[in-house]
Amino acid sequence: MTTDAATPGFAAGPTIARFEARLLRVPLTRPWAADVTSVGVIATHVVRSDGAEGWGFSWTPQIGAEAVHALLTHDITAFAIGRPADPGSEWLALWQHLHEAGGGGITTIAMAGLNLALWDAAVRAHGTSLTGFLGRQRESVRAYGSGVNLHYTQDDLVAQVRRWVDAGFDAVKVKVGKPDVAEDLDRMRAVREVLGPDRALMIDANQRWELDRATRALEVLAEVSPAWIEEPLRADDLYGHVELSKRLAASSGIPIAVGENLHTVYRFDDFLRLGAAQIVQPNIVRVGGITPFLGIAAIAAEYGAAVHPHLLPELSGQLALCLRAVPGVPEPMAEDVEDAGFGRLGALHGPSPVRIADGTLTEVEHAGLGIRFS
C-alpha cells in the first residue's frame, strides 16, 4: 500500500485550497431495523489550488453522522488546507494526525470524505473516469441481491428473494441469527426452494453469535449449502474467527467473510495472515477511502482471498471493475441492497455512475467518481 509516497499517475504540485462538508439525512425506503430508518451522508467538496474540483462523501447508517461531520469540518479541514492535494501521499499523514481520536471507526469514516473528494478532483483533472484512470479490468461484474431482512416474516423474506430471482440475480444474501437456529433453517430452506440448486445463497449473521453457537448453527445451516457465512462472530474477535475457520474447514467447509467492520489495512492483514477469513469485504468509506481500499485489495491478492466490496455499489462497483484478476480466486462481486442505492433513494445530483440489471453491474459514462449529492 503506497500511502507514504505520491500515488502513481498523479502530478505533484496542487494543494488543497478549500474544503467543505455538509450533512444530509437520506430516508431508507425499506428500514433496516425499527431504529435504522435513514443513512447519514456527509457530502464533501474540495477545490485545489489549480482550480480543479472534486466531490466525495462519508456515510454511516443512522448513527454517528453528526460526529463524522464535526470531525470533517473541524479537525480534518484545519489540517488539510494548504497541504498537497495528492490523495495517496496525504492519507497516511492525516491518519497519523487523527490517531489520538482513534485509529479506525469514526476517524477513518471521516477521512473517506476528504480522500474521495481528492480522488475525484485528481481523476477529473485527468479528464477521465475512475476506471479510466485506474485501468478497467472487466466490462461488468456480477451483482448479488442483498437485504437487511432478519426482521422480515418468512413470507416477506421469500417474496424478496422471488423479486431478486425475477430481476435476474443468480446470487443472493440473507440474514440469519434468530434465537432458535431451527427458525433460521426453516427460513433458509424456504429461500433455497425459491433459488433452486444453482443460484448462490450467502448468509450473514451480523456478529450475532459466539464461537460455540456459531459452530452449532453452521452445522445445521450447512444443509442449504451457503456460499459463505458473513460476520459469524464479533468483528473484534480475531482468534474466535481463527478457531471457527479451523472448525469449518474440518466439517462443512463454509468460507468465512469479514470486513464491513474492519477499519484498517493492518486489521485485514491480521485476519488473512492468521487464516481467520477466506473472503474480505472492505467498505470503501469505513476503511477511509479509495487509497486504503486499494491497499487492502493488494493484500488480499497476496493471500489468495476473494474481495467483494461491502455496499455502496455506485462506488464499489467501479473499483470492482478495476481489481486485477487473481488465478484461482473468484472475481469481485457488487452488493446491491434492495431499494438502498443512492440513485434509487433519490439522493444523487444526476444519474448514477453504474447500472445494475439482470444481476450484472456495468458502468455509465461519467467523469471522476460520478457521485454528487443533491
Salt bridges, closest charged atoms under 4 A:
GLU20 OE1 - ARG18 NE 3.63
GLU20 OE2 - HIS45 ND1 3.22
ASP50 OD2 - ARG48 NH2 2.67
GLU53 OE1 - HIS45 NE2 2.62
GLU66 OE2 - ARG25 NH2 3.19
ASP75 OD1 - HIS74 ND1 3.29
GLU90 OE1 - ARG83 NE 2.62
ASP120 OD2 - ARG124 NE 2.86
ASP170 OD1 - ARG142 NE 2.87
ASP186 OD1 - ARG189 NH1 3.90
ASP204 OD2 - LYS175 NZ 2.65
ASP212 OD1 - ARG247 NH1 2.98
GLU223 OE2 - ARG189 NE 2.71
GLU230 OE1 - LYS173 NZ 2.84
GLU243 OE2 - ARG247 NE 3.03
GLU260 OE1 - ARG286 NH1 3.61
GLU260 OE1 - HIS310 NE2 3.37
ASP269 OD2 - ARG273 NH2 2.65
ASP270 OD2 - ARG267 NH1 3.59
GLU331 OE1 - ARG138 NE 2.90
GLU335 OE2 - LYS173 NZ 2.95
GLU338 OE1 - ARG30 NE 3.47
GLU338 OE2 - ARG163 NE 2.62
ASP339 OD2 - ARG30 NE 2.66
ASP339 OD1 - ARG344 NH1 3.75
GLU363 OE1 - ARG136 NH2 2.85
GLU363 OE2 - HIS366 NE2 3.56
